[in-house]
């Protein structure tokens, strides 16, 4: 979804004349790739889409490093996800049920 959005935005800026268009020599994409994937045979569109892909994959790798790899390298246990939500502490009042919904 992000790649399509980035490709479409770059193409719109090219059509408006805000950025240039440098064709990729000797490369032809079928017409449907522009319609469905917003992939056009110019360096600006492909470069922006590759940059967006690198940003997404890099942020995932950084999150994995911070959550799993770094603690393991330090001899700690990696972050684990709880199997159920925390229980309510004693003495905390529960909100009344919404009117008209009743209880089960």
C-alpha positions as CSV (number, residue, x, y, z in Angstrom):
1,X,0.0,0.0,0.0
2,X,2.8,2.4,0.9
3,X,4.7,1.6,-2.4
4,X,1.5,2.4,-4.4
5,X,0.9,5.6,-2.5
6,X,4.5,6.8,-2.9
7,X,4.5,5.9,-6.6
8,X,1.3,7.7,-7.2
9,X,2.4,10.8,-5.4
10,X,5.7,11.0,-7.3
11,X,3.8,10.5,-10.6
12,X,1.4,13.3,-9.7
13,X,4.3,15.7,-8.9
14,X,5.9,14.8,-12.2
15,X,2.6,15.5,-14.0
16,X,2.3,18.9,-12.2
17,X,5.9,19.7,-13.3
18,X,7.2,20.0,-9.7
19,X,9.9,17.3,-10.2
20,X,11.6,16.1,-13.4
21,X,11.2,12.7,-15.1
22,X,14.3,10.7,-16.0
23,X,13.4,7.6,-18.0
24,X,15.2,4.3,-17.2
25,X,16.9,3.5,-20.5
26,X,15.7,0.3,-22.2
27,X,13.1,-0.6,-19.5
28,X,9.5,-0.9,-20.4
29,X,6.8,-1.8,-17.8
30,X,3.4,-3.1,-18.9
31,X,0.6,-0.5,-18.8
32,X,-1.2,-2.3,-15.9
33,X,1.8,-1.7,-13.5
34,X,1.2,2.0,-13.6
35,X,-2.5,1.5,-13.0
36,X,-2.4,-1.2,-10.3
37,X,1.1,-0.7,-8.7
38,X,1.9,2.9,-9.6
39,X,5.2,1.6,-11.0
40,X,6.5,3.8,-13.8
41,X,9.7,3.4,-15.9
42,X,11.5,6.5,-14.5
43,X,14.2,6.8,-11.8
44,X,12.3,9.2,-9.6
45,X,9.3,6.9,-9.1
46,X,11.3,3.7,-8.6
47,X,13.8,5.4,-6.4
48,X,11.1,6.8,-4.1
49,X,9.4,3.4,-3.9
50,X,12.7,1.7,-3.0
51,X,13.4,4.4,-0.4
52,X,10.0,3.8,1.2
53,X,10.6,0.1,1.2
54,X,14.0,0.6,2.8
55,X,12.5,2.8,5.5
56,X,9.8,0.2,6.4
57,X,12.3,-2.7,6.5
58,X,14.8,-0.7,8.3
59,X,12.4,0.4,11.0
60,X,11.3,-3.2,11.5
61,X,14.9,-4.3,11.8
62,X,15.6,-1.5,14.3
63,X,12.5,-2.5,16.4
64,X,13.6,-6.2,16.4
65,X,17.1,-5.2,17.4
66,X,15.8,-3.1,20.3
67,X,13.3,-5.7,21.4
68,X,15.1,-9.0,20.9
69,X,18.7,-8.9,19.7
70,X,20.1,-6.2,22.0
71,X,18.8,-7.7,25.3
72,X,20.1,-11.1,24.2
73,X,23.5,-9.7,23.5
74,X,23.5,-8.2,27.0
75,X,22.6,-11.5,28.6
76,X,19.0,-10.5,29.4
77,X,15.8,-12.1,28.3
78,X,14.1,-10.8,25.2
79,X,10.9,-8.9,25.6
80,X,8.0,-11.4,25.8
81,X,4.4,-10.6,25.1
82,X,1.9,-11.5,27.9
83,X,-0.6,-14.2,27.2
84,X,-3.5,-12.2,28.8
85,X,-4.1,-8.6,29.8
86,X,-3.1,-7.5,33.4
87,X,-5.7,-7.9,36.1
88,X,-7.5,-4.9,37.6
89,X,-5.9,-3.8,40.8
90,X,-8.1,-4.1,43.9
91,X,-10.2,-1.1,44.9
92,X,-10.6,0.2,41.3
93,X,-14.2,1.0,40.6
94,X,-15.5,-0.5,37.4
95,X,-17.6,1.8,35.2
96,X,-21.3,1.1,35.1
97,X,-22.7,-0.7,32.1
98,X,-24.0,1.4,29.3
99,X,-27.8,1.9,29.5
100,X,-29.9,-0.4,27.4
101,X,-27.2,-3.0,26.8
102,X,-27.9,-5.2,29.8
103,X,-25.6,-7.8,31.2
104,X,-24.9,-11.3,30.0
